[in-house]
């Protein structure tokens, strides 16, 4: 009985990776001094590109440390999607 459970494990794990963001990936939105929004994230797969959508949409490359940074945006609600389909909802930071 152990063999079928082992065979199912990797398939389930592979499926989860296409729907869940990397465990360390996070995204934040802050208002800058000019009243525009600053969107930044970390923990994403290095060397990939993510898309963001919300009040503004587009794509941004992830640097070798797993980060991205965008400024001058409008609106505070954003979702970031990785190349494998994982999604991260961006958290609004209040100061």
JOQUI-V333300 format. One record per residue. N is the residue number from 1. PHI is phi in degrees with one decimal (none if undefined). Layout:
n=N phi=PHI
n=N phi=PHI
This chain:
n=1 phi=none
n=2 phi=-67.8
n=3 phi=-61.3
n=4 phi=-62.3
n=5 phi=-64.8
n=6 phi=-67.2
n=7 phi=-67.3
n=8 phi=-77.6
n=9 phi=-53.2
n=10 phi=-62.4
n=11 phi=-65.1
n=12 phi=-66.1
n=13 phi=-63.1
n=14 phi=-64.3
n=15 phi=-64.6
n=16 phi=-62.4
n=17 phi=-68.3
n=18 phi=-87.6
n=19 phi=-116.0
n=20 phi=-113.6
n=21 phi=-72.2
n=22 phi=-52.9
n=23 phi=-54.2
n=24 phi=-89.4
n=25 phi=-70.9
n=26 phi=-146.9
n=27 phi=-136.7
n=28 phi=-133.4
n=29 phi=-127.6
n=30 phi=-134.3
n=31 phi=-88.4
n=32 phi=-90.0
n=33 phi=-65.8
n=34 phi=-91.0
n=35 phi=84.5
n=36 phi=-93.1
n=37 phi=-102.9
n=38 phi=-114.7
n=39 phi=-110.1
n=40 phi=-146.2
n=41 phi=-147.0
n=42 phi=-150.0
n=43 phi=87.2
n=44 phi=-90.6
n=45 phi=-61.7
n=46 phi=-60.1
n=47 phi=76.9
n=48 phi=-104.2
n=49 phi=-126.3
n=50 phi=-114.4
n=51 phi=-108.8
n=52 phi=-123.6
n=53 phi=-143.5
n=54 phi=165.3
n=55 phi=-64.2
n=56 phi=-131.1
n=57 phi=-136.4
n=58 phi=169.5
n=59 phi=-134.8
n=60 phi=-146.7
n=61 phi=-75.1
n=62 phi=-93.8
n=63 phi=-75.8
n=64 phi=-68.5
n=65 phi=-96.1
n=66 phi=86.3
n=67 phi=-119.1
n=68 phi=-140.5
n=69 phi=-155.0
n=70 phi=-131.5
n=71 phi=-129.0
n=72 phi=74.6
n=73 phi=-90.9
n=74 phi=-109.6
n=75 phi=84.2
n=76 phi=-115.3
n=77 phi=-103.9
n=78 phi=-138.3
n=79 phi=-128.0
n=80 phi=-110.6
n=81 phi=-119.6
n=82 phi=-84.4
n=83 phi=-63.5
n=84 phi=-92.8
n=85 phi=94.4
n=86 phi=-69.4
n=87 phi=-122.7
n=88 phi=-126.4
n=89 phi=-84.0
n=90 phi=-80.0
n=91 phi=-91.3
n=92 phi=-83.7
n=93 phi=-99.2
n=94 phi=-103.3
n=95 phi=-113.8
